[in-house]
Amino acid sequence: MVKKKIIVCRCEDLTLEDVEKAIDEGYIDLEELRKKLRIGMGPCQGRVCLPIVMKILERKTGKKIPKESLPKARPPIIPVPLGTLASEEK
């Protein structure tokens, strides 16, 4: 039987298996998981994956994670082409 890949973070191409493996290795804090797996560091800034990872972490550790611990998205929310930022035109 072929095991299905369940994608958790599309920006970083992380699967449920990747997240659970990191938790099993001892990364049991949301910030530790972010640093190890780069969760929330892609173009979406974690708007999709961080709540999912938070639920996985709660399920695996049995600890409730406060929503305040979710990092805030930083501007620009929508990716801006580098040429726009480097342009001298106003």
C-alpha angles and dihedrals in degrees: 000000000000115000113229119232111231108204114216100170117030094185093059096026093238122164133209087252091056092052095045092047091053091049090050088051089059105268095133100152124082092230092049090052091049092053094044099044102023090238111174094014097100129090094285091055090224097298089136107026104039096066089047093049090047090057092047090050092049091049094048098043101031090228124124113234115210115235088230088071090067109104118244120247112252124217134291091060090178115049112255121210111248090233089063092055094044096046118114092207118102 
